[in-house]
Amino acid sequence: MDSSYQKIYTGSFIIAQLIVDKLEAVGISPIVKDETESGRLAGFGSSIPGYQEIFVSDDELDAAVPIVESVTAELQS
């Protein structure tokens, strides 16, 4: 089965790591794309160090979004 992925978070490495930990704790397997590392490996610098994107499969989207919202709301309070 070919699944497509949705971006659910873009931001700092530290917050991304918190979100990934919480997603994995409930059995969701996110994909993390690190723009800084991709750029470094390709020989380009990145304007935003530690900038990451988190993707989850369409099947896991409904369960993942509230987790992302709770982590980001927690950090803003």
Order of alpha helices (4+ residues) and beta strands (2+ residues): beta-alpha-beta-alpha-beta-alpha
